[in-house]
Every structure is written in C-alpha cells, then in structure tokens.
Amino acid sequence: LQTVYATDFQFNQSIQDALLAVETAYYGLISAQAGLEASEASVKDATMVLDTAKERKNAGVGTQLDVLQAQVSYDQSMYRLAQSKGGLKTAQGRLAQAAGLPADTALQAAAPIAETPGELAAQDITQIINESLQRRPDIAALRASLAAKQSAVKVAGSSLWPSLYLNGSVNRNYYD
C-alpha cells in the first residue's frame, strides 16, 4: 500500500514540475522578447550615432576615429540583435516543449498583466491543465505505473479472502 502512496506522491510531483517548467519557460520567453526589443532599440541608436559621426566627419568637425568607434558600436549592437533573435527562438522552443508541443512550434506570449483577471472559470482552468497533462508522456507513464500498482494491491488484498471452489457433475442412467 505504501508503494501506491509513493507512486501517487511522485505523480503529484511530476504535475508540479510540469507546471513549474511551463511557468519558468513562459517568463524566459517574456524576457527574451524584451531583450529583442532592447537590441532593436540599440541598433537604432547605434545607426543614428554612426550616421551622425559620418556627417560630422564630412563637415570637417569629426575625426575618422569617431566614425570607426561608431561603426564598432553599430557592429556590436547588430551582434547583440542576432544573439537576441537566437535567444528568442530558444525560449520559444523551451516553452513549447514544456507545454508538450513540438519544439519548433512558433509561440508568441503576451506579457503578464499587472492585474489578475477577476474570475476565471474553474472548468476552463481544469480543461487547460488536463489537456497539458495528456500531452506529457512522462505523466502518462506515471499514471500507468500508478494503475498497475493499484491493481497489484487489489490482487494482494484478494488473497486475504477465503477461496471457494465449486464442483459438480450430472449423471443419467438409461435403462432398456
């Protein structure tokens, strides 16, 4: 019986781990989206600085060193933009995998809102959780293991009851 309890606790832990993985992946995706926006803003700023440095040099008030430094800054911001795009794809894959979807599923996550919704229908939440749990093969394996162990407990418990065997026969004699 304790084995069944242990399996049940492991099953509950797997559910909690799945929920935590989705939550962590979600906030990782939100962070990656914000990082991409920041990188795009950095590229825009670096482009403006580079253009300004070139104009100043052409006007005779800037130096080639200023242009080169602005070019380096622009190149670095382009590199960070490429890194941010890769980080976004990785975060999307992590969230998809945590939700039980193929890792190449393109996901866009809405940023969390400051206020929580007033009321969420309990049935909707239960449906979402059940759909996510059905997609997770590790949870399905734990469910099967739990069912097998519960059956083993029933079989073991049946040996405590007395056994009853019934045997019978029928004969008929024919006389001429």
Secondary structure as UniProt FT lines:
FT   HELIX           2..59
FT   HELIX           64..98
FT   TURN            99..100
FT   TURN            103..104
FT   HELIX           122..134
FT   HELIX           137..158
FT   TURN            159..160
//
